[in-house]
Amino acid sequence: MRISMVSEHASPLAALGGVDAGGQNVHVAALSLALARRGHSITVYTRRDSTDLPERVQAAPGVEVVHVDAGPPTTIPKDDLLPFMGQLADGIAADWGSCPPDLVHGHFWMSGIAALDAARRDDAGYAVPVVQTFHALGTVKRRHQGKEDTSPLERAWLEPSVGRQADRVIATCSDEVFELKAMGVEGTRVSVAPCGVDLTLFGAEGPAAPRRRAHRIMTVGRLVPRKGVDLVIRALRRLADSGIDDVELVIAGGSGDAKRLEEDPEARRLMNLATDLGVADRVVLEGQVPRERMPELLRSADAVVCAPWYEPFGIVPLEAMACGVPVIAAAVGGLIDTVVDGQTGLHVPPRDVEALAEAIRQVIENPEAAKELGSAGLARVHARYSWDRIAADTEKAYQLTLNQASGRTPARRRTSRLAPASPLASNSHLQSTGRSAR
């Protein structure tokens, strides 16, 4: 099968090159590699964000990355990329020429816009089936962030339109399925294929980083308020008040190494909070940690704490479980699926400091029970979350898409869900705001 991936802001090369990368970079890279191992040919289209990038990169056998000129060749915040999706679609369609792929898979809502645009052009003589993975939904983001949400206003109607017009949507967790239905996406066109974990890198065997105190808990991820790291710092204070004070919190993530964190406003906020609560001497900001170093850091923890306000999926819990470490997770989004409460870790209500402190206390005071949680988590990721298993699930979704598309003629496929009044068909959503899609 010839598969085009579209990942407008998250190049898989960032993950493949070992540079700190976000969840979408890792997902697209690992899924592409796993599908290639199954015999498929993968081309990933991403936006050129540097003049130094070559047009094409053979990332691995069966996986090629194509850098498309869409907007200026420089780093642009993803929330500012919408005006360039028409140019991205033009570049994709031009690269296909008269030989389109079997299907195109968009990653993130803006990639979906470009994928649909490239796949359903009246003058192309073909209609390529479109599969969409959102990775995060604007409805959920707005619900939790309110005025702090920096997404463009157009996302409110464009994202549901992408979901309704794609031939199939692949959700990453069961909670997302309900959100998609609320957006008007037919349940019969939704499959579930979660994120995976690199089991060749993350494992329970191997060295553990040294501790500074008797007990260590960890959080990993970008330093933004919604990740709930401040809740873990407050829980550290509650533990100290209850007599459990020989505990350190290691925070991995942020903009650059530990020295550069002084310029990070969220890092400063967290350390100011720790100082105010009298636990600054027990909080360690590691900054960005290379992926190859993450396993030994994870293995050094009594537990990995994931306490976000919301989480579309979350790869960190899988990486911790793959290292045999129990996970304490807020019962939100994808964390409800990955962490089995009382079996591979512990669930706590979101934004509940008391519950968070109590869960940490349980892990620290019951090391044998914690070890059992870690062992069960290790077994779960090997059974369910290897990238080869995720690729097999994704392949099934692709086959369903192709089977359904084969029952429609090319002409019908172009017009069945892309009516002339559609904002994706005319780009009127951009013209009305003074922007140009192409």
C-alpha positions in Angstrom: 0.0 0.0 0.0 1.3 3.5 -0.9 0.5 5.8 2.0 0.9 9.6 2.3 1.2 11.0 5.8 0.6 14.8 6.3 2.1 16.3 9.5 2.2 20.0 8.9 4.0 21.2 12.0 5.6 18.0 13.4 8.3 16.5 11.3 9.1 12.8 12.0 12.8 13.7 11.4 12.9 15.5 14.8 12.0 12.2 16.5 14.2 10.0 14.3 17.1 12.3 14.8 17.0 12.0 18.6 16.1 15.7 19.1 13.5 16.5 21.7 10.2 16.1 20.0 6.6 16.2 20.9 4.1 13.4 20.8 3.0 14.0 17.2 6.5 13.9 15.9 7.1 10.6 17.8 3.8 9.1 16.7 4.2 9.9 13.0 7.8 8.7 13.0 7.2 5.4 14.8 3.9 4.6 13.0 5.6 5.2 9.6 8.5 3.0 10.5 6.2 0.2 11.8 4.0 0.4 8.7 7.1 0.2 6.5 8.2 -2.9 8.3 4.8 -4.4 7.3 5.7 -3.8 3.6 4.0 -0.5 3.0 5.6 2.6 1.3 5.3 5.8 3.3 5.8 9.4 2.3 5.5 12.0 5.0 4.7 15.5 3.9 5.7 18.3 6.4 6.2 22.0 6.1 9.7 23.3 5.3 10.7 25.4 8.3 14.4 26.0 7.4 16.2 26.9 4.2 18.8 24.2 5.0 16.3 21.3 4.6 16.6 19.2 1.5 13.4 18.6 -0.5 13.4 14.9 0.2 15.0 12.7 2.9 15.1 8.9 2.9 14.5 8.5 6.6 14.5 4.7 6.6 13.8 1.9 4.2 10.2 2.5 3.0 9.9 5.9 4.6 10.6 9.2 2.8 10.0 12.7 4.2 9.2 15.5 1.8 9.6 19.1 2.8 6.9 21.3 1.2 7.2 25.0 0.7 4.2 26.5 2.6 4.8 29.9 4.0 8.2 31.3 4.9 10.9 28.6 5.5 11.3 29.4 9.2 9.9 28.2 12.5 6.3 29.4 12.9 4.1 28.6 15.9 1.6 25.9 14.9 -1.4 28.1 15.8 -0.3 30.5 13.0 0.0 28.0 10.2 -3.6 27.9 9.0 -3.1 30.5 6.2 -0.4 28.2 4.6 -2.5 25.0 4.4 -3.5 25.7 0.8 0.1 26.0 -0.2 0.9 22.7 1.6 -2.0 21.0 -0.3 -0.7 22.4 -3.6 2.8 21.0 -2.9 1.4 17.6 -2.0 -0.8 17.4 -5.0 2.1 18.5 -7.2 4.3 15.8 -5.8 1.6 13.2 -6.5 1.2 14.3 -10.0 -0.8 11.7 -11.9 0.2 8.9 -9.5 -1.7 9.5 -6.2 -1.2 7.2 -3.2 -3.7 4.6 -2.1 -4.7 6.8 0.8 -3.6 9.9 2.7 -3.5 10.1 6.5 -3.7 13.6 8.1 -2.2 14.2 11.5 -3.7 17.2 13.4 -6.7 19.2 12.2 -4.7 21.6 9.9 -3.0 18.6 8.2 -6.5 17.3 7.6 -7.4 20.5 5.8 -4.4 20.1 3.5 -5.0 16.4 3.0 -8.7 16.9 2.0 -7.7 19.7 -0.3 -5.0 17.7 -2.1 -7.1 14.5 -2.2 -10.3 15.9 -3.7 -9.5 18.3 -6.6 -12.0 18.3 -9.4 -9.3 18.7 -12.1 -7.1 15.8 -10.8 -9.1 12.9 -12.2 -8.9 11.0 -8.9 -10.2 11.1 -5.3 -7.8 9.7 -2.7 -9.4 8.3 0.5 -8.6 10.4 3.5 -7.9 9.1 7.0 -7.6 11.6 9.9 -6.0 11.5 13.3 -6.5 14.6 15.4 -4.1 14.0 18.2 -6.0 16.8 20.2 -9.4 18.3 19.8 -10.2 22.0 19.9 -13.4 21.4 21.8 -11.6 19.7 24.6 -8.8 22.4 24.6 -11.3 25.2 24.8 -13.3 23.5 27.6 -10.3 23.4 29.8 -8.2 26.4 28.7 -10.9 28.9 28.0 -9.4 32.3 27.1 -5.9 30.8 27.3 -6.6 28.7 24.2 -4.4 30.1 21.4 -6.0 28.2 18.6 -7.2 30.3 15.6 -10.9 31.0 15.8 -11.6 29.1 12.6 -10.7 25.9 14.4 -14.2 25.9 16.0 -15.9 25.0 12.7 -13.0 23.8 10.5 -12.0 20.9 12.8 -15.5 19.3 12.9 -15.7 19.8 9.1 -12.5 17.8 8.7 -13.9 15.0 10.9 -17.2 14.9 9.0 -15.5 14.9 5.5 -12.7 12.4 6.1 -13.5 8.9 5.0 -12.4 7.6 8.4 -11.2 9.1 11.7 -8.7 7.2 13.8 -9.2 8.1 17.5 -6.4 7.5 19.9 -8.6 6.6 22.9 -12.2 5.7 23.8 -12.9 9.1 25.3 -12.1 10.8 22.0 -14.8 8.6 20.3 -17.5 10.3 22.4 -16.0 13.7 21.6 -16.0 13.0 17.9 -19.6 11.9 18.0 -20.5 15.1 19.7 -18.8 16.9 16.8 -21.1 15.1 14.3 -18.7 12.4 13.1 -20.5 9.2 12.4 -19.5 6.4 14.7 -19.3 3.9 11.8 -16.4 5.9 10.4 -14.4 5.9 13.6 -11.7 3.4 14.5 -9.5 3.4 17.6 -5.7 2.9 17.3 -3.8 4.3 20.3 -0.3 5.7 20.5 2.5 3.2 21.0 5.9 2.9 22.8 9.3 2.0 21.5 10.0 -1.2 23.3 13.6 -1.4 21.9 14.4 1.8 23.9 12.2 1.7 26.9 12.5 -1.4 29.1 12.7 -2.5 32.8 16.2 -3.9 32.5 19.1 -1.5 32.6 20.7 1.1 34.9 18.8 3.7 36.9 19.9 7.2 37.4 21.1 8.0 41.0 18.7 9.5 43.5 19.4 12.4 45.8 16.8 11.3 48.4 15.3 8.1 49.6 12.2 8.4 47.3 11.7 10.0 43.9 8.7 10.8 41.9 8.8 12.2 38.3 6.8 14.2 35.9 7.7 14.4 32.2 6.4 16.8 29.5 6.2 20.3 28.2 6.1 23.0 30.9 2.7 24.4 30.4 0.0 25.0 33.1 -2.4 22.4 31.7 0.2 19.6 32.5 -0.6 20.1 36.2 3.0 20.1 37.5 2.1 22.6 40.1 -0.4 20.1 41.6 2.5 17.7 42.1 4.5 20.3 43.9 1.6 21.0 46.2 1.2 17.3 46.8 4.9 17.3 47.8 4.1 19.8 50.5 1.1 17.7 51.7 3.4 14.7 52.0 5.9 16.6 54.0 3.2 17.8 56.3 2.2 14.2 56.9 5.8 13.2 57.8 6.9 11.9 54.4 9.6 14.4 53.7 12.5 12.5 52.2 10.9 12.7 48.7 12.3 14.5 45.6 10.4 15.6 42.5 12.2 15.4 39.2 10.6 17.5 36.4 11.8 16.6 32.9 10.8 18.9 30.2 10.9 22.6 29.2 12.6 24.9 26.7 16.2 23.7 26.6 18.5 22.4 29.2 18.4 23.2 33.0 20.3 26.4 32.6 18.0 27.8 29.9 15.0 27.1 32.2 15.7 30.4 34.0 14.2 32.1 30.9 11.1 29.9 30.9 8.1 31.6 32.6 6.4 28.4 33.5 9.6 27.0 35.0 10.0 30.2 37.1 6.4 30.0 38.2 6.8 26.4 39.4 10.1 27.2 41.3 8.5 30.2 42.9 5.6 28.0 44.0 8.1 25.4 45.4 9.9 28.2 47.3 6.7 29.6 48.7 5.7 26.1 49.9 9.1 25.4 51.4 10.0 22.4 49.1 12.3 24.1 46.6 15.2 21.9 47.9 13.3 18.8 46.8 12.3 19.9 43.3 14.8 19.3 40.5 14.2 20.8 37.0 16.1 18.7 34.5 15.1 20.6 31.4 14.9 18.7 28.1 16.2 15.2 28.4 17.5 13.3 25.4 15.3 10.3 24.6 18.1 7.8 25.0 18.6 9.0 28.6 14.9 8.8 29.5 14.8 5.1 30.4 17.4 5.3 33.1 15.7 8.4 34.5 12.3 6.7 34.5 13.7 3.6 36.2 15.0 5.7 39.0 11.5 6.8 40.1 9.1 5.2 42.6 6.3 6.5 40.4 5.8 8.7 37.4 3.0 11.2 38.0 0.8 12.5 35.1 -1.6 15.1 36.5 -2.9 17.1 33.5 -6.2 18.9 33.3 -6.8 16.9 30.2 -4.8 14.6 27.9 -5.7 13.5 24.4 -3.6 10.4 24.9 -0.2 10.7 26.6 2.9 8.7 25.6 4.8 9.3 28.9 2.6 6.8 30.9 3.5 4.1 28.3 7.2 4.8 28.5 7.0 4.6 32.3 5.1 1.3 32.2 7.6 -0.1 29.7 10.3 0.6 32.3 8.3 -1.2 35.0 7.4 1.9 36.9 3.9 2.5 38.3 2.0 5.5 37.0 -0.2 7.8 39.0 -2.5 9.5 36.5 -5.4 11.9 36.5 -8.5 10.1 35.3 -8.8 12.1 32.0 -8.7 11.4 28.3 -6.4 8.7 27.1 -5.0 8.1 30.6 -8.2 6.3 31.5 -7.4 3.7 28.8 -3.6 3.3 29.3 -3.4 3.2 33.1 -5.6 0.5 34.6 -6.6 1.8 38.1 -5.3 -0.6 40.8 -3.6 -2.9 38.3 -0.9 -0.9 36.4 -1.1 2.3 38.4 -3.5 4.6 40.3 -6.1 7.0 39.0 -6.9 10.3 40.8 -9.5 12.9 40.1 -8.2 15.8 38.0 -6.8 18.8 39.9 -7.2 17.0 43.3 -4.1 17.7 45.3 -5.2 15.6 48.3 -5.9 12.6 46.2 -2.6 13.0 44.4 -0.7 13.2 47.7 -2.5 10.1 49.0 -1.7 8.1 45.8 2.0 9.0 46.1 1.9 8.0 49.7 0.4 4.6 48.9 3.2 3.9 46.3 6.0 5.0 48.7 4.7 3.1 51.8 3.9 -0.1 49.9 6.9 -0.9 47.8 5.8 -4.5 47.1 2.4 -3.4 45.9 4.1 -0.7 43.8 6.4 -3.4 42.3 3.3 -5.4 41.3 1.8 -2.4 39.6 5.0 -1.8 37.7 5.2 -5.5 36.6 1.6 -5.4 35.4 2.2 -2.2 33.5 5.2 -3.8 31.8 3.1 -6.7 30.7 0.3 -4.4 29.4 2.5 -2.3 27.1 4.1 -5.4 25.6 0.6 -6.9 25.0 -1.1 -3.8 23.7 1.1 -0.9 22.9 4.1 -2.0 20.8 4.3 0.1 17.6 4.0 -3.1 15.6 0.6 -3.8 17.2 -0.5 -0.1 16.6 0.6 -0.4 13.0 -1.5 -3.6 12.6 -4.6 -1.7 14.1 -4.0 1.2 11.8 -3.6 -1.1 8.8 -7.1 -2.5 9.6 -8.5 1.0 9.6 -6.9 1.7 6.3 -8.3 -1.5 4.8 -11.8 -0.6 6.0 -11.4 2.8 4.4 -10.3 1.3 1.1 -13.1 -1.3 1.1 -15.7 1.5 1.7 -14.2 3.8 -0.9 -14.2 1.0 -3.5 -18.0 1.0 -3.4 -18.1 4.6 -4.7 -17.0 5.9 -8.2 -14.2 8.5 -8.2 -16.7 11.2 -9.2 -19.0 10.3 -6.3 -16.2 10.2 -3.9 -15.2 13.8 -4.9 -18.7 15.1 -4.3 -20.3 12.9 -1.7 -19.1 14.9 1.3 -17.5 18.0 -0.2 -20.4 20.1 -1.3 -19.8 23.4 -3.1 -20.8 25.3 0.1 -18.1 23.6 2.1 -15.6 25.9 3.7 -12.9 23.4 2.7 -14.0 23.4 -0.9 -13.9 27.2 -1.5 -11.5 28.4 1.2 -14.1 31.0 2.0 -13.2 30.5 5.7 -9.9 32.2 5.0 -11.0 34.7 2.5 -13.6 36.0 4.9 -10.8 36.9 7.4 -8.6 38.5 4.8 -6.3 35.5 4.6 -5.3 33.5 1.5 -5.2 29.7 1.6 -3.0 29.4 -1.4 
